[in-house]
């Protein structure tokens, strides 16, 4: 390692943590509006501005997995994954058209209250459970990845720094509520952008400019955007990335309490749509910067591969190694980078903790009380819940270190819950004839399907029966004191071949980018079939349907609607509506 963290670096990193904690302390103890009601704690009083909400949305979507996993993806597998920006743009249109208007009109505290209004309380609990599963799988990963960066830079174990950082995140999230989360996210988003831009600018200048970086990657076989191979087992092709990622992004925004919660914090639908636009453009920008950073890293070490020479232990440590290597000429750069990486993790973690505390309270704990708790007591319970979940997620960090590349493992794990959850919302909003039995059992069948796919494929990967082709590497420029494996060819004219055991079941070999789509398709199909074979719901409130479906229903025939609360604790915007579409 060419450099290590210095006093300035530790100061800059600590400053980010201190500022985040101070934001939480301000909203907990000094703000005029204390976080002692559910509206304030979960929705920011529904009075937040477009800027902090948009920054919070971006930081919630962009985690350390993006900032470190994307460069590793470009270095090892090439640029095919970069076209993910296309489905991001397409999915945002669907989100703004089909889902956000419904949620914003209903003004629900928990997104999954929708299920009890459209179907019944069992479907609501299943939806909430799927969301909790999704977060418990995701949060430990996003915490561990920055720990790898810190370990690469300092030599300390990731398990030393991650608990300390998590405690600060738990503090400002539990005490400060959504407002603290959003303003901390804003600070952290600016750090993310600033650190990544600084790194790629310095790295590009050292290599002779963007054109030279691109040329080096072309010579190394990294540039690939239009692999139209229709084979679904191809890890990343144009089709697997665009089609698969379309459903992943759609589910991650439209069926995600953390995202919808921020849209609901806006006073008008127009402002919510502006937040979605900024989220889309900001996410596409930071993804592109991260991907380009991978090209810079490869161009820098194109003649001496960092992975096979064991200069880095994992693919995800490539960018930290590069940052520390160029830090000799830029004092404080490692500290800014570490602050940016951990900012991405903290923002995603705080979003998950805040939204999960609300979901657990509204959809599970609230019904345990014979008498509905006061607003202050409800807020206190959610804060305690936030702390408990945070501790659980911190402990789970110790489980994820033996997993593979974070881009693939994250996409695989998230598909377990995202596909079925998206299907349940689609059944409710786009199919007026879908009923509660279809939504419930369709979601369960989809969950079983997704879980089977992920477990089967991961077992095949861990056992070595299934591997994926990587781009060729070179050792011709390695110094004499760096040992290179004799089995590696010292040029980049030969590429690795797929290693696939014929005994691996075909579906387990399908690209992980399709898992969410497959879980969604199974859940939706099962839900529609079950709904067709069981009694149709007699009445549907038109506000529970997406705007295009409302117009379609209106053009066919008037639909009587009658929606009543499922229990005395639900506080959705629609308590009892009787009317006619005309």
RASUL-V915050 format. One record per residue. N is the residue number from 1. PSI is psi in whole degrees, 0 to 359 (999 if undefined). D_LAST is the distance of its C-alpha to the last C-alpha in whole Angstrom. Layout:
# RASUL-V915050
N,PSI,D_LAST  N,PSI,D_LAST
This chain:
# RASUL-V915050
1,130,71  2,338,72  3,168,71  4,167,70  5,135,68  6,184,70  7,317,70  8,321,67  9,314,65  10,324,65  11,313,64  12,320,61  13,315,60  14,325,60  15,319,59  16,317,56  17,319,56  18,316,57  19,320,54  20,317,52  21,321,53  22,324,53  23,315,50  24,318,49  25,322,52  26,310,50  27,340,47  28,324,48  29,336,51  30,343,51  31,147,47  32,322,46  33,106,43  34,156,44  35,59,43  36,20,43  37,158,39  38,324,36  39,319,34  40,316,37  41,321,39  42,334,36  43,2,34  44,28,36  45,10,35  46,37,32  47,21,34  48,156,35  49,165,36  50,319,35  51,304,39  52,325,40  53,317,37  54,316,37  55,323,41  56,320,40  57,315,37  58,312,40  59,332,43  60,323,41  61,321,40  62,117,44  63,182,46  64,337,50  65,322,49  66,312,48  67,332,51  68,327,53  69,322,52  70,311,51  71,321,54  72,321,56  73,315,53  74,318,54  75,315,58  76,317,58  77,349,56  78,183,55  79,4,52  80,324,49  81,342,47  82,332,47  83,6,44  84,338,42  85,335,41  86,305,39  87,333,36  88,315,36  89,317,35  90,317,32  91,328,31  92,324,30  93,314,28  94,321,26  95,313,27  96,330,25  97,319,22  98,325,21  99,309,23  100,317,24  101,322,20  102,309,19  103,319,23  104,324,23  105,322,19  106,332,21  107,57,24  108,147,26  109,315,30  110,128,30  111,330,28  112,359,29  113,333,27  114,321,24  115,324,25  116,332,26  117,324,22  118,324,21  119,260,24  120,180,27  121,332,30  122,318,32  123,321,30  124,314,30  125,323,34  126,316,34  127,317,32  128,320,34  129,319,37  130,320,37  131,319,36  132,318,40  133,316,41  134,315,40  135,322,42  136,334,45  137,329,46  138,314,45  139,315,47  140,326,50  141,314,50  142,340,49  143,319,52  144,322,55  145,311,54  146,330,55  147,326,58  148,318,59  149,315,60  150,322,61  151,318,64  152,326,64  153,330,65  154,340,67  155,354,69  156,153,67  157,143,65  158,335,61  159,356,61  160,314,63  161,324,61  162,318,57  163,321,58  164,315,59  165,320,56  166,323,53  167,320,55  168,318,54  169,316,50  170,321,50  171,304,51  172,336,49  173,314,46  174,323,47  175,322,48  176,348,46  177,197,42  178,324,40  179,317,41  180,320,44  181,315,43  182,317,41  183,328,44  184,321,47  185,321,44  186,312,45  187,315,48  188,326,49  189,316,46  190,321,49  191,320,52  192,306,50  193,313,50  194,315,53  195,317,55  196,319,54  197,316,54  198,316,58  199,312,59  200,328,58  201,312,59  202,315,62  203,320,62  204,318,61  205,321,64  206,334,67  207,352,66  208,14,66  209,164,62  210,321,59  211,319,61  212,321,63  213,314,61  214,317,59  215,316,62  216,321,64  217,326,61  218,316,60  219,329,64  220,3,63  221,19,61  222,335,58  223,116,56  224,116,53  225,335,49  226,56,49  227,100,50  228,24,48  229,119,49  230,354,47  231,117,48  232,347,46  233,352,49  234,124,50  235,304,50  236,114,48  237,177,47  238,320,45  239,316,42  240,322,43  241,314,43  242,308,40  243,311,38  244,315,39  245,334,39  246,315,35  247,327,34  248,312,36  249,317,35  250,316,32  251,321,32  252,337,35  253,313,32  254,332,29  255,22,30  256,117,33  257,320,33  258,320,35  259,309,33  260,324,30  261,323,32  262,322,33  263,324,29  264,342,28  265,350,31  266,141,30  267,336,28  268,157,25  269,324,24  270,316,26  271,325,29  272,320,28  273,323,27  274,322,31  275,321,32  276,319,31  277,313,33  278,321,36  279,314,36  280,310,36  281,319,38  282,319,41  283,316,41  284,324,41  285,311,44  286,328,46  287,316,46  288,320,47  289,318,50  290,319,51  291,317,51  292,325,53  293,324,55  294,323,56  295,322,57  296,318,60  297,315,61  298,315,62  299,326,64  300,322,66  301,28,67  302,336,67  303,0,70  304,91,70  305,130,68  306,333,67  307,306,65  308,337,68  309,359,71  310,24,69  311,334,69  312,147,66  313,327,65  314,155,61  315,324,59  316,357,57  317,6,60  318,311,61  319,315,59  320,320,61  321,314,64  322,316,64  323,315,63  324,330,66  325,322,68  326,1,67  327,344,67  328,326,71  329,356,70  330,85,67  331,139,68  332,346,65  333,316,63  334,322,63  335,318,62  336,319,59  337,313,58  338,321,58  339,319,56  340,316,53  341,313,53  342,332,53  343,317,51  344,319,48  345,316,49  346,319,49  347,318,45  348,320,44  349,316,46  350,322,44  351,314,41  352,318,41  353,315,43  354,314,41  355,322,38  356,322,39  357,321,40  358,316,37  359,315,36  360,318,39  361,308,38  362,324,35  363,348,34  364,303,38  365,324,40  366,324,38  367,350,37  368,340,41  369,131,41  370,324,41  371,131,40  372,128,38  373,157,41  374,165,41  375,320,39  376,318,43  377,320,44  378,316,41  379,319,42  380,318,45  381,319,44  382,324,42  383,317,45  384,318,48  385,319,45  386,317,45  387,315,49  388,315,50  389,319,47  390,319,49  391,318,52  392,314,51  393,323,50  394,319,53  395,322,55  396,344,53  397,327,55  398,351,58  399,335,56  400,352,55  401,341,58  402,7,59  403,169,56  404,202,56  405,134,54  406,328,51  407,313,49  408,314,49  409,325,49  410,312,47  411,326,44  412,310,45  413,320,45  414,331,42  415,340,40  416,315,41  417,330,38  418,315,36  419,305,35  420,323,34  421,317,32  422,319,30  423,322,29  424,320,28  425,321,25  426,319,24  427,318,24  428,318,21  429,334,19  430,350,19  431,94,19  432,337,17  433,354,19  434,141,22  435,180,23  436,324,26  437,320,29  438,316,28  439,317,28  440,304,31  441,330,33  442,316,32  443,318,33  444,318,36  445,318,37  446,322,36  447,316,39  448,317,42  449,310,41  450,316,41  451,318,44  452,317,46  453,311,46  454,313,47  455,316,50  456,315,51  457,320,51  458,324,53  459,320,55  460,321,56  461,314,56  462,328,58  463,352,61  464,5,61  465,340,60  466,118,57  467,171,58  468,148,57  469,136,58  470,162,59  471,152,60  472,154,64  473,169,66  474,152,70  475,12,73  476,342,75  477,8,75  478,138,75  479,158,78  480,334,81  481,1,80  482,112,77  483,137,77  484,140,75  485,133,74  486,336,77  487,348,74  488,132,72  489,135,73  490,41,74  491,174,71  492,33,68  493,354,68  494,134,67  495,154,64  496,153,63  497,154,62  498,140,60  499,106,61  500,123,59  501,130,60  502,341,59  503,346,59  504,125,56  505,140,53  506,314,51  507,333,48  508,345,50  509,353,51  510,145,47  511,136,47  512,339,46  513,342,43  514,355,41  515,316,41  516,316,38  517,318,36  518,317,38  519,320,37  520,312,33  521,318,33  522,313,35  523,317,33  524,314,30  525,313,31  526,319,32  527,319,29  528,320,27  529,314,30  530,319,30  531,324,26  532,334,26  533,0,29  534,166,28  535,136,25  536,142,22  537,128,20  538,331,17  539,137,15  540,126,14  541,126,13  542,336,11  543,348,14  544,359,16  545,149,15  546,147,17  547,316,15  548,326,15  549,324,14  550,314,11  551,321,10  552,317,12  553,318,10  554,322,7  555,338,9  556,310,10  557,153,8  558,142,6  559,123,8  560,140,10  561,142,12  562,107,15  563,130,18  564,156,21  565,144,24  566,331,27  567,169,30  568,348,31  569,345,32  570,139,29  571,36,28  572,165,24  573,336,22  574,106,19  575,310,21  576,115,19  577,126,15  578,125,13  579,181,9  580,137,6  581,131,4  582,999,0
